[in-house]
Amino acid sequence: MNERIVVDPNICHGKPTIKGTRIMVTNILSLLAGGYSLAQILDYYPELKEADVKAAIEYAISAIGEEVVLTR
């Protein structure tokens, strides 16, 4: 796992968050899906760095890459 992403059962019900914040990876991905630019996300969450947003994307890619596909 990326060092910028943490999963702690005591923070946001164990959802992946950016280390040192309560900002969930899903929040960042939702903003990206909604058309927000990197600059807009950093304005919206001034405590984030560009590397945090990239780490969220990398985390999602990794999670999907580990997904098990069932076939009939």
C-alpha positions in Angstrom: 0.0 0.0 0.0 1.1 3.5 -0.7 2.6 5.3 2.4 0.2 8.2 1.9 -2.9 6.0 2.2 -3.9 4.5 5.5 -6.7 2.1 6.6 -7.5 2.4 10.3 -10.7 1.0 11.8 -10.9 4.0 14.1 -10.9 6.5 11.2 -13.8 6.9 8.8 -15.0 3.3 9.6 -11.8 1.8 8.2 -12.2 3.3 4.7 -8.9 4.2 3.0 -7.9 7.8 3.8 -5.1 10.2 3.1 -2.6 9.8 6.0 -3.0 12.5 8.6 -6.5 13.5 7.4 -10.0 12.2 7.4 -10.2 12.6 3.6 -11.3 9.4 2.1 -9.9 8.1 -1.2 -13.4 7.8 -2.4 -14.0 11.5 -1.9 -11.0 12.3 -4.1 -12.1 9.8 -6.8 -15.6 11.2 -6.7 -14.3 14.7 -7.3 -12.2 13.5 -10.3 -15.2 11.6 -11.7 -17.3 14.8 -11.3 -14.8 16.7 -13.5 -12.8 18.5 -10.9 -9.2 19.2 -12.0 -6.2 18.6 -9.8 -6.0 22.3 -9.0 -9.7 22.4 -8.0 -9.3 19.4 -5.7 -6.2 21.0 -4.1 -8.3 24.2 -3.6 -11.2 22.2 -2.1 -8.8 20.3 0.2 -5.9 22.7 0.9 -4.3 20.3 3.3 -3.7 17.9 0.4 -0.6 17.7 -1.8 -0.6 16.7 -5.5 1.1 13.5 -4.4 -1.9 12.7 -2.2 -4.3 12.9 -5.1 -2.0 10.7 -7.2 -1.7 8.2 -4.3 -5.5 8.0 -4.2 -5.6 7.2 -7.9 -2.8 4.6 -7.5 -4.7 3.0 -4.6 -7.8 2.6 -6.7 -5.8 1.1 -9.6 -4.2 -1.3 -7.2 -7.5 -2.3 -5.6 -9.1 -3.0 -9.0 -6.0 -4.9 -10.1 -6.4 -7.2 -7.2 -10.1 -7.8 -7.8 -11.1 -11.4 -8.5 -13.3 -11.8 -11.6 -15.8 -14.7 -11.4 -16.8 -16.4 -14.6 -19.4 -19.0 -15.2 
